Amino acid sequence: MNLKIIISACALLYTAFAQAAELSQHDFLKIVDEVSVNNKDFAAASARHQFTLADISLSNRLDAPQLAFGHIWGQRGIGTKWHLEASQSFEWPGLYRARSRANQLLSQASAASVARSLYITRLSVAQALIDVIYYRKLSALYADNLQRVDSLLSLYQRGYNMGEISILDVNKLKIERISANRALQDALQNSVEAEGNLLRLNGDDAQSIKTILPRLTEFPDCNLLPPASYVDWAQTNNPELLYIQSQEKVAEAQIKVAQQSRYPGFSLALTHDYELGDHFNGFSVGITLPFLTAGKNVESARLNAIALQAEAEALRASLRASTEVMYSKALMLYDEQLQYSKVLADDQSVRLLNLALRQGQITLIDYMLQVNFFTEAQATYITTRYQYLLAAMALNLQTLPADFSTH
């Protein structure tokens, strides 16, 4: 078999690197929200919020009035007695006002908890979507590589059968095929796991996931804002921070509740007694003295507020540091993937390898090694792009609210 035929076939088998059109960030975020609205954890957080609101609406009310009846009978001929009493208990008026304020803040804290859950869900979904795209791209890349090796192996086997190719070269390609197949199988397995994770995040709704997966072919575009935008947002509007701050406000309101709880409560009762044929009407007033035991409640509430304030300050500092680090990492990865893109978008390296192979300057095995080098370079580019998008999307999702208007 003519070696030039093999050389020409090999050159045709290599698919030059070309970057397809990206998925717009707007369309990508629509998919993120499409999945997030089906997420079970987010649904549970929303249900807990509704329960909290319902529970709050039933609190801070007067205790139910009480009705008591008693009957006493004596020995024969003495007669009977009976007693009827209706009573209502009241707490210190300031306590109801303090509880009302605390309940308002508790409602806000519950809403902040839902916002935090949504933020975490959207971040997880965005990462899962990018994972699916990443492993699909690696799978396609390694599938092309395996196809190239298979074609070469077929050609070399035919050349060996015709006495033109050494068995050593055939065996080298067989070993190369094992390595290429392993790379493909690993990528395919990771792709299956990524799609399974996405299905879980989608509430195990297999029907709707079928409409989502076909759209996950290209990485989304994701441009960085100035670093100050992310730092300012992280220190003022981060859902994690807002939730802690809302808890801190509730704790401060609970201090006033505990303070008002030290004041006395009252109970008022109207009574009617019947004794030995006579009827008696009257009333009674009771008072509770909680200040004897409520001091520790105030101190406990105060310590809780102090702890939450410290936690909020620590989180604010942590968010600033982590945001700056993530931005720096994203910027580095962006520059690196841009450099890869500039090189791999030009197929001159492969063209030169083809030319060297035709002129006999390198062996076919050397050619394969060099082509594999550029295949792995493409894989590294894809991985760098993937890592950049994880960092950049995590930053951008902080500043882009969810839109469920179409769901």
RAKADA-V814998 format. One record per residue. N is the residue number from 1. RES is the residue in three letters. PHI is phi in degrees with one decimal (NA if undefined). Layout:
n = {N;N}
res = {RES;RES}
phi = {PHI;PHI}
This chain:
n = {1;2;3;4;5;6;7;8;9;10;11;12;13;14;15;16;17;18;19;20;21;22;23;24;25;26;27;28;29;30;31;32;33;34;35;36;37;38;39;40;41;42;43;44;45;46;47;48;49;50;51;52;53;54;55;56;57;58;59;60;61;62;63;64;65;66;67;68;69;70;71;72;73;74;75;76;77;78;79;80;81;82;83;84;85;86;87;88;89;90;91;92;93;94;95;96;97;98;99;100;101;102;103;104;105;106;107;108;109;110;111;112;113;114;115;116;117;118;119;120;121;122;123;124;125;126;127;128;129;130;131;132;133;134;135;136;137;138;139;140;141;142;143;144;145;146;147;148;149;150;151;152;153;154;155;156;157;158;159;160;161;162;163;164;165;166;167;168;169;170;171;172;173;174;175;176;177;178;179;180;181;182;183;184;185;186;187;188;189;190;191;192;193;194;195;196;197;198;199;200;201;202;203;204;205;206;207;208;209;210;211;212;213;214;215;216;217;218;219;220;221;222;223;224;225;226;227;228;229;230;231;232;233;234;235;236;237;238;239;240;241;242;243;244;245;246;247;248;249;250;251;252;253;254;255;256;257;258;259;260;261;262;263;264;265;266;267;268;269;270;271;272;273;274;275;276;277;278;279;280;281;282;283;284;285;286;287;288;289;290;291;292;293;294;295;296;297;298;299;300;301;302;303;304;305;306;307;308;309;310;311;312;313;314;315;316;317;318;319;320;321;322;323;324;325;326;327;328;329;330;331;332;333;334;335;336;337;338;339;340;341;342;343;344;345;346;347;348;349;350;351;352;353;354;355;356;357;358;359;360;361;362;363;364;365;366;367;368;369;370;371;372;373;374;375;376;377;378;379;380;381;382;383;384;385;386;387;388;389;390;391;392;393;394;395;396;397;398;399;400;401;402;403;404;405;406;407}
res = {MET;ASN;LEU;LYS;ILE;ILE;ILE;SER;ALA;CYS;ALA;LEU;LEU;TYR;THR;ALA;PHE;ALA;GLN;ALA;ALA;GLU;LEU;SER;GLN;HIS;ASP;PHE;LEU;LYS;ILE;VAL;ASP;GLU;VAL;SER;VAL;ASN;ASN;LYS;ASP;PHE;ALA;ALA;ALA;SER;ALA;ARG;HIS;GLN;PHE;THR;LEU;ALA;ASP;ILE;SER;LEU;SER;ASN;ARG;LEU;ASP;ALA;PRO;GLN;LEU;ALA;PHE;GLY;HIS;ILE;TRP;GLY;GLN;ARG;GLY;ILE;GLY;THR;LYS;TRP;HIS;LEU;GLU;ALA;SER;GLN;SER;PHE;GLU;TRP;PRO;GLY;LEU;TYR;ARG;ALA;ARG;SER;ARG;ALA;ASN;GLN;LEU;LEU;SER;GLN;ALA;SER;ALA;ALA;SER;VAL;ALA;ARG;SER;LEU;TYR;ILE;THR;ARG;LEU;SER;VAL;ALA;GLN;ALA;LEU;ILE;ASP;VAL;ILE;TYR;TYR;ARG;LYS;LEU;SER;ALA;LEU;TYR;ALA;ASP;ASN;LEU;GLN;ARG;VAL;ASP;SER;LEU;LEU;SER;LEU;TYR;GLN;ARG;GLY;TYR;ASN;MET;GLY;GLU;ILE;SER;ILE;LEU;ASP;VAL;ASN;LYS;LEU;LYS;ILE;GLU;ARG;ILE;SER;ALA;ASN;ARG;ALA;LEU;GLN;ASP;ALA;LEU;GLN;ASN;SER;VAL;GLU;ALA;GLU;GLY;ASN;LEU;LEU;ARG;LEU;ASN;GLY;ASP;ASP;ALA;GLN;SER;ILE;LYS;THR;ILE;LEU;PRO;ARG;LEU;THR;GLU;PHE;PRO;ASP;CYS;ASN;LEU;LEU;PRO;PRO;ALA;SER;TYR;VAL;ASP;TRP;ALA;GLN;THR;ASN;ASN;PRO;GLU;LEU;LEU;TYR;ILE;GLN;SER;GLN;GLU;LYS;VAL;ALA;GLU;ALA;GLN;ILE;LYS;VAL;ALA;GLN;GLN;SER;ARG;TYR;PRO;GLY;PHE;SER;LEU;ALA;LEU;THR;HIS;ASP;TYR;GLU;LEU;GLY;ASP;HIS;PHE;ASN;GLY;PHE;SER;VAL;GLY;ILE;THR;LEU;PRO;PHE;LEU;THR;ALA;GLY;LYS;ASN;VAL;GLU;SER;ALA;ARG;LEU;ASN;ALA;ILE;ALA;LEU;GLN;ALA;GLU;ALA;GLU;ALA;LEU;ARG;ALA;SER;LEU;ARG;ALA;SER;THR;GLU;VAL;MET;TYR;SER;LYS;ALA;LEU;MET;LEU;TYR;ASP;GLU;GLN;LEU;GLN;TYR;SER;LYS;VAL;LEU;ALA;ASP;ASP;GLN;SER;VAL;ARG;LEU;LEU;ASN;LEU;ALA;LEU;ARG;GLN;GLY;GLN;ILE;THR;LEU;ILE;ASP;TYR;MET;LEU;GLN;VAL;ASN;PHE;PHE;THR;GLU;ALA;GLN;ALA;THR;TYR;ILE;THR;THR;ARG;TYR;GLN;TYR;LEU;LEU;ALA;ALA;MET;ALA;LEU;ASN;LEU;GLN;THR;LEU;PRO;ALA;ASP;PHE;SER;THR;HIS}
phi = {NA;-69.5;-63.6;-64.7;-65.2;-62.2;-61.9;-65.0;-64.0;-62.2;-64.3;-72.7;-75.4;-82.6;-93.9;-65.3;-72.3;-148.9;-88.5;-76.6;-62.6;-80.9;-76.7;-67.0;-61.9;-61.4;-66.2;-63.5;-68.2;-63.7;-68.0;-56.7;-70.6;-62.8;-77.8;-59.5;-67.5;-95.4;-69.9;-70.2;-64.0;-66.5;-62.4;-65.6;-63.4;-65.5;-66.7;-63.0;-63.4;-63.5;-63.6;-61.3;-62.9;-65.5;-66.3;-64.9;-64.3;-93.7;-93.8;58.3;-113.2;-64.3;-62.6;-61.9;-63.2;-116.1;-125.2;-123.9;-137.3;-133.6;-135.0;-128.4;-125.8;-105.5;-69.2;-58.7;95.6;-81.1;107.7;-123.6;-129.7;-144.9;-139.4;-128.0;-141.0;-118.6;-132.7;-140.9;-102.3;-133.9;-99.2;-58.0;-53.4;-63.2;-67.9;-65.7;-65.4;-64.1;-66.0;-61.0;-65.1;-63.6;-67.9;-60.9;-68.8;-66.0;-62.7;-65.0;-65.2;-65.3;-64.8;-65.1;-65.4;-65.9;-62.1;-64.5;-61.5;-64.6;-61.8;-63.6;-64.3;-62.4;-64.7;-64.2;-66.4;-59.6;-64.6;-65.8;-64.0;-65.9;-59.4;-59.3;-62.9;-60.8;-71.5;-66.1;-65.8;-63.5;-61.9;-63.5;-62.3;-73.4;-65.9;-61.3;-63.6;-64.7;-62.3;-63.6;-65.6;-60.7;-65.6;-63.9;-62.6;-63.1;-65.7;-69.6;-64.5;-65.4;-63.9;-66.5;-63.1;-91.5;79.6;-101.6;-125.0;-75.3;-63.2;-63.1;-65.9;-63.6;-64.7;-61.5;-69.6;-64.1;-66.6;-61.8;-66.4;-59.1;-65.3;-65.3;-68.4;-62.0;-60.2;-67.5;-63.6;-62.1;-65.3;-65.2;-64.1;-63.8;-66.7;-62.5;-65.1;-64.6;-68.0;-65.1;-64.9;-64.8;-61.8;-61.6;-65.4;-87.5;72.5;57.6;-88.7;-67.3;-67.2;-71.8;-67.8;-66.1;-85.6;-90.4;-56.5;-61.9;-85.2;-97.4;-112.1;-129.0;-63.1;-76.5;-76.7;-158.6;-94.5;-86.4;-86.9;-59.0;-58.4;-61.9;-62.9;-71.5;-65.7;-61.6;-65.4;-61.1;-92.3;-128.6;-124.8;-62.4;-58.5;-63.0;-67.9;-62.1;-67.0;-62.6;-64.9;-67.3;-65.6;-62.6;-65.0;-62.8;-63.2;-65.0;-67.9;-68.3;-62.5;-65.7;-62.1;-64.4;-65.9;-68.4;-68.8;-76.0;-79.6;-69.1;-106.9;-132.8;-138.6;-123.8;-131.7;-104.6;-125.6;-141.6;-119.0;-124.6;-143.9;52.9;87.5;-110.5;-107.3;-130.4;-112.2;-172.0;-146.8;-141.0;-125.6;-117.5;-140.6;-102.5;-122.8;-71.7;-62.4;-71.2;-129.5;-86.9;-59.7;-67.7;-65.2;-65.2;-64.4;-63.4;-64.7;-66.0;-65.1;-64.0;-64.5;-62.9;-63.6;-69.1;-63.6;-64.2;-64.2;-65.4;-65.2;-64.6;-66.5;-61.2;-65.5;-65.3;-65.3;-62.9;-64.6;-67.5;-67.0;-64.0;-65.6;-64.6;-65.2;-60.9;-65.2;-62.2;-64.3;-63.2;-66.8;-62.9;-61.9;-67.3;-68.8;-67.8;-64.1;-60.2;-60.7;-63.7;-77.5;-78.9;-72.5;-108.4;-92.1;-62.4;-62.2;-68.7;-60.9;-66.6;-65.0;-61.7;-64.6;-64.1;-67.6;-62.6;-85.1;75.3;-77.5;-134.1;-79.3;-66.3;-67.4;-60.8;-60.0;-62.6;-61.8;-69.8;-63.7;-61.8;-59.6;-72.3;-65.0;-66.8;-64.3;-63.2;-62.7;-66.1;-62.6;-59.1;-65.4;-64.9;-62.3;-60.8;-65.9;-62.1;-66.6;-60.4;-71.4;-67.9;-68.7;-62.8;-71.0;-71.3;-61.9;-63.0;-102.2;-114.1;-68.9;-71.7;-131.6;-102.2;-66.2;-98.1;-114.2}
